[in-house]
Amino acid sequence: MAHFGWKACIQDMNLCSLTILGRIGCFFTTIVSTLVHDRCLFSETLMMSDLVGEKVPFDLWTHLSGRVGEADNPSPLRVGTFNPHQIFSKEDVICEWGHGIWAGSGTSHTVDAMNVSRSRFRKARFFTVWSSPVAKHTRDAGLFRGRASGTCLVSHLRLKPYPAAISGVAEQSSRVIESLVDVGNGTHMFVACLYGPTHNTTFFDPWALLSAVCKETFDHALAFKGPAIIMGDFNVELCEVPRWKALQRAGWIDAALFDADRRGTSPSHTSKDKARKSFILVNAQLVQALRWCKTVEDFEFDAHPLLAADFDLDVVIRPISKWWLPVSSDRYMFDTELLEEHAVHILEERRDKFVQALAHDDGDEAMRQF
């Protein structure tokens, strides 16, 4: 009976082991199946013949490195700027890019289009913030076709509006949106998207509008004590952007140009007219985390490719020790008139002793009184 009991026990243990291995196999099969059918941006192909016997589309950034915000080996933080000319009905393209912070310029979203697009992004588990809705393109146009303006931010990370309100001019232009993004470890990043006005007959003074939009956004970015980034289609060369020199003096860079210089190449064009008018501008805190920055798709939105960049999240969320010294108060410490008065008083007291020491040829005493 005892022998039979041991056999039964061994059989139960084997059955338990097979059950556990079977469940692990099912779990692994589910993961592989998910990866096979996953449609993500920037995917590569890995040979996994030992596992499934075929090439498997595998998103290295998303699945190998982990999700953004995880404590163990966090993946790069990806950002990108695009110009869809109208974001309505193109939400699925953006969702296919996967996790990141995506800045849209020229979204042309009316109130109705914005509500529908926001709902579609929400279903795909993306958060959004929008500039003011634009008017309909024409009186006879449908409810979803707006004028050539509008900006938005789309991300899998929660987006909070920047606490400082923008002025009426910038608000009414629908060409700027600012947000704070929690990237993990208690670190918030300032993110802004700009859409520069076109330089044609649409605007009476496009330079004045561009200057007003840039001034507010750049001031907010410079005042922010943390990682900051400004993206968008400026519709002008970067050297013509108002106050860009002020950002440069504060340590800001053009990420695409900076990365191209590191690789010994030229930055790629951001439009079909062979020009660079879309930019990703980052402050000094993000420069050290930059991995790469370039266009990664061929004109997916009419005339503009997606300009994207990867940042090392470990570097972005790393605590930084920075000394903030108080303003020098030296000029308040000394009263010049009082010092002069005291010097004259001391001079009068020592004058006679000095003269008397010289009269007695006492050099030591003379130097002491001097």
C-alpha positions as CSV (number, residue, x, y, z in Angstrom):
1,M,0.0,0.0,0.0
2,A,2.8,2.3,0.8
3,H,4.5,1.5,-2.5
4,F,1.3,2.3,-4.3
5,G,1.0,5.6,-2.4
6,W,4.5,6.7,-3.5
7,K,3.6,5.9,-7.1
8,A,0.4,8.0,-6.9
9,C,2.3,10.8,-5.4
10,I,4.9,10.8,-8.1
11,Q,2.2,10.6,-10.8
12,D,0.5,13.6,-9.2
13,M,3.8,15.6,-9.1
14,N,4.4,14.8,-12.8
15,L,0.9,15.8,-13.6
16,C,1.3,19.1,-11.7
17,S,4.6,19.8,-13.4
18,L,3.1,19.2,-16.8
19,T,0.2,21.5,-16.0
20,I,2.5,24.3,-14.9
21,L,4.7,23.9,-18.0
22,G,1.6,23.8,-20.1
23,R,0.3,27.1,-18.6
24,I,3.8,28.7,-19.1
25,G,3.7,27.5,-22.7
26,C,0.3,29.0,-23.3
27,F,1.4,32.2,-21.7
28,F,4.5,32.4,-23.9
29,T,2.4,31.5,-27.0
30,T,0.1,34.3,-26.2
31,I,3.0,36.7,-26.0
32,V,4.4,35.6,-29.3
33,S,1.0,35.7,-30.9
34,T,0.6,39.3,-29.7
35,L,4.0,40.3,-31.0
36,V,3.2,38.7,-34.4
37,H,0.0,40.6,-34.8
38,D,1.2,43.8,-33.2
39,R,1.4,46.8,-35.6
40,C,3.9,49.3,-34.3
41,L,6.2,51.9,-35.8
42,F,9.9,51.3,-36.3
43,S,9.6,47.5,-36.1
44,E,12.4,45.1,-36.9
45,T,12.5,41.4,-37.8
46,L,14.1,38.8,-35.5
47,M,14.7,35.2,-36.3
48,M,12.9,33.1,-33.8
49,S,13.0,29.7,-35.6
50,D,13.5,27.9,-32.3
51,L,10.2,29.2,-31.0
52,V,7.8,29.6,-33.9
53,G,9.7,28.6,-37.0
54,E,9.2,31.9,-38.8
55,K,10.2,35.6,-38.9
56,V,8.3,37.6,-36.3
57,P,7.7,41.3,-36.6
58,F,9.0,42.5,-33.3
59,D,9.0,46.1,-31.9
60,L,12.3,46.3,-30.2
61,W,11.7,49.6,-28.6
62,T,8.3,48.7,-27.0
63,H,8.6,45.1,-26.2
64,L,12.2,44.4,-25.5
65,S,13.0,47.5,-23.4
66,G,9.7,47.7,-21.5
67,R,7.2,50.5,-21.3
68,V,8.0,54.1,-20.6
69,G,7.8,54.8,-16.9
70,E,8.6,51.3,-15.7
71,A,11.3,51.2,-13.0
72,D,13.3,48.3,-14.4
73,N,15.2,49.1,-17.6
74,P,12.8,51.8,-18.9
75,S,12.6,52.2,-22.7
76,P,13.6,55.3,-24.6
77,L,11.2,58.2,-24.6
78,R,10.2,58.9,-28.2
79,V,8.8,62.2,-29.4
80,G,7.8,63.4,-32.8
81,T,6.3,66.2,-34.8
82,F,4.1,65.9,-37.8
83,N,1.8,68.0,-40.1
84,P,-1.3,66.1,-41.2
85,H,-3.0,69.1,-42.8
86,Q,-6.1,67.7,-41.1
87,I,-6.0,65.2,-38.2
88,F,-9.6,64.0,-38.5
89,S,-9.8,60.5,-39.9
90,K,-6.0,60.0,-39.5
91,E,-6.0,59.0,-35.9
92,D,-5.3,55.4,-36.6
93,V,-2.0,56.3,-38.3
94,I,-0.8,58.1,-35.2
95,C,-1.9,55.3,-32.9
96,E,0.2,52.8,-35.0
97,W,3.3,54.8,-34.1
98,G,3.0,53.4,-30.6
99,H,4.0,55.0,-27.3
100,G,5.5,58.4,-27.4
101,I,4.7,62.1,-27.3
102,W,3.4,63.2,-30.7
103,A,3.0,66.9,-31.6
104,G,0.6,67.8,-34.5
105,S,0.8,71.1,-36.4
106,G,-1.9,72.0,-38.8
107,T,-4.6,69.8,-37.4
108,S,-7.4,71.9,-38.8
109,H,-9.8,70.6,-36.0
110,T,-13.2,72.1,-35.7
111,V,-15.2,71.6,-32.5
112,D,-16.9,68.5,-33.9
113,A,-13.7,67.1,-35.4
114,M,-11.8,67.6,-32.2
115,N,-14.5,65.8,-30.2
116,V,-14.5,62.8,-32.5
117,S,-10.7,62.6,-32.7
118,R,-10.4,62.9,-28.9
119,S,-12.8,60.0,-28.5
120,R,-10.9,57.8,-31.0
121,F,-7.6,58.5,-29.3
122,R,-9.2,57.7,-25.9
123,K,-10.4,54.4,-27.2
124,A,-6.8,53.6,-28.2
125,R,-5.7,54.6,-24.7
126,F,-4.0,57.9,-25.7
127,F,-4.4,61.2,-24.0
128,T,-4.7,64.5,-25.9
129,V,-4.6,68.2,-25.4
130,W,-5.8,70.7,-28.1
131,S,-5.4,74.3,-29.0
132,S,-8.6,76.3,-29.5
133,P,-10.8,74.8,-32.3
134,V,-10.7,76.5,-35.7
135,A,-13.6,77.8,-37.8
136,K,-15.0,75.8,-40.7
137,H,-12.9,76.1,-43.9
138,T,-15.8,77.7,-45.8
139,R,-19.4,78.4,-45.1
140,D,-20.5,75.4,-47.2
141,A,-17.8,73.1,-45.8
142,G,-18.8,70.2,-43.6
143,L,-18.6,70.2,-39.8
144,F,-15.3,68.4,-39.8
145,R,-13.2,70.5,-42.3
146,G,-11.5,73.4,-40.6
147,R,-9.2,76.2,-41.6
148,A,-5.4,75.6,-41.9
149,S,-4.5,76.0,-38.2
150,G,-4.6,74.1,-35.0
151,T,-2.2,72.1,-32.8
152,C,-2.4,69.2,-30.5
153,L,-0.4,66.8,-28.4
154,V,-1.0,63.0,-28.3
155,S,0.6,60.6,-25.9
156,H,0.1,57.5,-23.9
157,L,1.4,59.5,-20.9
158,R,-1.0,61.8,-19.1
159,L,-0.9,65.4,-20.3
160,K,-1.7,68.3,-18.1
161,P,-2.2,71.9,-19.4
162,Y,0.6,74.3,-18.5
163,P,-0.5,76.4,-15.6
164,A,0.4,79.8,-17.1
165,A,-2.3,80.9,-19.5
166,I,-1.3,82.2,-22.9
167,S,-2.4,85.6,-24.2
168,G,-5.5,86.3,-26.3
169,V,-3.5,86.6,-29.5
170,A,-1.9,83.2,-29.2
171,E,-5.1,81.6,-27.9
172,Q,-7.2,82.9,-30.8
173,S,-4.5,81.9,-33.4
174,S,-4.9,78.2,-32.5
175,R,-1.2,77.8,-33.2
176,V,0.2,76.8,-29.9
177,I,-0.4,74.3,-27.2
178,E,1.6,73.7,-24.0
179,S,1.5,70.8,-21.6
180,L,3.3,69.2,-18.7
181,V,4.0,65.4,-19.0
182,D,4.9,63.2,-16.1
183,V,7.6,60.9,-17.5
184,G,8.2,59.0,-14.3
185,N,10.2,59.3,-11.1
186,G,8.4,62.5,-10.2
187,T,9.9,64.2,-13.3
188,H,7.7,66.5,-15.3
189,M,8.6,67.7,-18.8
190,F,7.5,70.9,-20.5
191,V,6.2,70.1,-24.0
192,A,5.0,72.7,-26.5
193,C,3.8,72.5,-30.1
194,L,3.9,75.5,-32.4
195,Y,2.5,76.0,-35.9
196,G,3.9,79.0,-37.6
197,P,1.7,81.1,-39.9
198,T,2.1,80.7,-43.7
199,H,3.8,83.6,-45.4
200,N,1.2,84.3,-48.2
201,T,-1.9,86.4,-48.5
202,T,-3.6,84.6,-45.6
203,F,-2.2,86.9,-42.9
204,F,-1.6,90.6,-42.9
205,D,1.5,90.4,-40.8
206,P,2.6,86.7,-40.3
207,W,5.9,87.8,-38.7
208,A,4.1,89.7,-35.9
209,L,1.9,86.6,-35.2
210,L,4.9,84.3,-35.2
211,S,6.8,86.6,-32.9
212,A,3.8,86.8,-30.5
213,V,3.4,83.0,-30.4
214,C,7.2,82.3,-30.0
215,K,7.7,85.0,-27.3
216,E,5.2,83.4,-24.9
217,T,6.1,79.8,-25.5
218,F,9.9,80.5,-25.3
219,D,9.4,82.5,-22.1
220,H,7.5,79.6,-20.5
221,A,10.1,77.1,-21.7
222,L,13.0,79.2,-20.4
223,A,11.3,79.7,-17.0
224,F,10.7,75.9,-16.6
225,K,13.1,74.2,-14.2
226,G,13.3,70.8,-15.8
227,P,13.5,69.0,-19.2
228,A,11.7,71.1,-21.9
229,I,11.0,70.5,-25.6
230,I,9.4,72.6,-28.3
231,M,8.2,70.9,-31.5
232,G,6.3,71.9,-34.6
233,D,6.2,73.2,-38.1
234,F,7.4,76.8,-37.9
235,N,6.9,77.4,-41.7
236,V,10.3,79.3,-41.7
237,E,13.9,78.4,-41.4
238,L,15.1,78.2,-37.8
239,C,17.5,81.1,-38.1
240,E,14.4,83.3,-38.9
241,V,12.5,82.2,-35.8
242,P,12.1,85.2,-33.4
243,R,14.1,84.8,-30.2
244,W,15.8,81.6,-31.3
245,K,19.1,83.2,-30.4
246,A,17.9,83.7,-26.8
247,L,17.1,80.0,-26.5
248,Q,20.6,79.2,-27.9
249,R,22.3,81.3,-25.3
250,A,20.4,79.3,-22.7
251,G,21.8,76.0,-24.0
252,W,18.9,75.0,-26.4
253,I,19.7,73.1,-29.5
254,D,18.2,72.0,-32.8
255,A,18.0,68.2,-32.1
256,A,18.1,67.1,-35.8
257,L,21.1,69.3,-36.6
258,F,22.9,68.3,-33.4
259,D,22.5,64.6,-34.1
260,A,23.4,65.0,-37.8
261,D,26.7,66.8,-36.7
262,R,27.5,63.9,-34.4
263,R,27.1,61.4,-37.3
264,G,28.9,63.6,-39.8
265,T,25.9,64.0,-42.1
266,S,23.4,66.7,-43.0
267,P,19.9,66.8,-41.3
268,S,17.2,65.4,-43.5
269,H,14.5,67.7,-45.1
270,T,11.1,67.9,-43.4
271,S,9.0,68.7,-46.5
272,K,8.9,67.9,-50.2
273,D,10.2,71.3,-51.1
274,K,13.7,70.2,-49.8
275,A,13.6,72.5,-46.8
276,R,13.8,72.2,-43.1
277,K,10.9,74.0,-41.4
278,S,9.8,71.5,-38.8
279,F,12.0,71.2,-35.7
280,I,12.5,69.5,-32.3
281,L,14.1,72.0,-30.0
282,V,15.4,70.8,-26.6
283,N,17.0,72.5,-23.6
284,A,20.3,71.6,-22.1
285,Q,18.9,69.1,-19.7
286,L,17.6,67.0,-22.6
287,V,20.6,67.3,-24.8
288,Q,22.6,64.8,-22.8
289,A,19.7,62.3,-23.1
290,L,19.4,62.6,-26.9
291,R,20.0,59.3,-28.8
292,W,19.0,60.2,-32.3
293,C,16.8,62.6,-34.2
294,K,15.7,62.3,-37.9
295,T,12.8,61.8,-40.2
296,V,11.6,58.2,-40.0
297,E,8.8,57.9,-42.6
298,D,8.5,59.0,-46.2
299,F,5.8,61.7,-46.5
300,E,3.1,59.8,-44.6
301,F,1.1,63.0,-44.4
302,D,1.0,64.6,-47.8
303,A,4.1,66.8,-48.0
304,H,5.6,66.3,-44.5
305,P,7.5,63.3,-43.0
306,L,7.5,62.5,-39.4
307,L,10.4,64.1,-37.5
308,A,11.1,61.9,-34.4
309,A,13.7,61.6,-31.7
310,D,14.6,59.2,-28.9
311,F,15.8,60.2,-25.5
312,D,17.4,58.0,-22.8
313,L,14.7,58.0,-20.1
314,D,17.2,57.0,-17.4
315,V,19.0,60.2,-18.0
316,V,15.8,62.3,-18.3
317,I,14.5,61.2,-14.9
318,R,17.8,61.1,-13.1
319,P,17.9,63.6,-10.2
320,I,20.2,66.5,-10.8
321,S,22.0,68.5,-8.0
322,K,22.1,72.1,-8.9
323,W,23.2,75.0,-6.7
324,W,21.1,78.1,-6.8
325,L,23.2,80.9,-5.2
326,P,21.5,84.0,-3.8
327,V,22.1,87.3,-5.6
328,S,25.3,89.0,-4.5
329,S,24.6,91.6,-1.7
330,D,28.2,93.1,-1.6
331,R,27.0,96.5,-2.7
332,Y,24.7,96.6,0.3
333,M,27.3,95.5,2.8
334,F,29.5,98.6,2.8
335,D,28.7,102.3,3.2
336,T,31.2,104.2,1.2
337,E,30.7,107.5,3.0
338,L,31.1,105.8,6.4
339,L,34.3,104.1,5.2
340,E,35.8,107.4,4.1
341,E,34.9,109.1,7.4
342,H,36.5,106.3,9.4
343,A,39.7,106.3,7.3
344,V,40.2,110.0,7.9
345,H,39.7,109.5,11.6
346,I,42.3,106.7,11.8
347,L,44.7,108.8,9.6
348,E,44.5,111.7,12.0
349,E,45.2,109.5,15.0
350,R,48.3,108.0,13.5
351,R,49.7,111.0,11.7
352,D,51.6,112.4,14.7
353,K,53.1,109.0,15.7
354,F,54.2,108.5,12.1
355,V,55.9,111.9,11.9
356,Q,57.6,111.4,15.3
357,A,58.9,108.0,14.3
358,L,60.5,109.5,11.2
359,A,62.0,112.3,13.2
360,H,63.8,109.7,15.5
361,D,64.9,107.6,12.5
362,D,62.7,104.7,13.9
363,G,61.9,102.8,10.7
364,D,60.1,99.9,12.4
365,E,57.7,102.2,14.2
366,A,57.1,104.3,11.1
367,M,56.1,101.2,9.1
368,R,53.9,100.0,12.0
369,Q,52.0,103.3,12.1
370,F,51.8,103.4,8.3
